[in-house]
């Protein structure tokens, strides 16, 4: 089983929805295969530089897949977006999992939140040398401040090449166009998460 990083909003820990995924994963595959970002998402007293260091060095480092747990307020969170973009730079497989239909501590489900993968985009430069990242904020696409540009290289999650009949150079893609999203309840996440993670890793060549 792949070493997997789980990215989620800390509110979904309090509602217990994220815990359902975390606990089922640990039960089936062991705690050593599991890392998550709840510490730095709730680390209000830490500086942005320190939070980035935690994500880079204690979070996604040495993992091969990043799974984004999508709840009510996951989209537009600064550090969740950073975890996703940094995961792309590192070369992790990426997937999203809706958790809104998981019952909370009071037995209730909630509405389907916005998908952060739909609100992040990447643009391949015209010469294919660089990839720039953008986030949708206040109805406008803005360059992602925390990691605006990286080199287009084979160690990224996806490597964009200039094909004979088709080229991705100069094109823009939402992350949701490139990576799969599932529903934990409707798509039977308890039994299928290992397959989802494996497919994400294979897409990234991990």
Secondary structure, 3 states (H helix, E strand, C coil): CCCEEEECCCHHHHCCHHHHHHHHHHHHHCHHHEEECHHHHCCCCCCHHHHHHHHHHHHCCCCCEEEEEECCCCCCCHHHHHHHHHHHHHCCEEEEEECCCCCCCCCCCCCCCCCHHHCEEEEECCCCCEEEEEEEECCEEEECHHHCEEECCCCCCCCCCECCCCECCCCEEEHHHHCCEEECCCCCHHHHHHHHHHHHHHHCCC
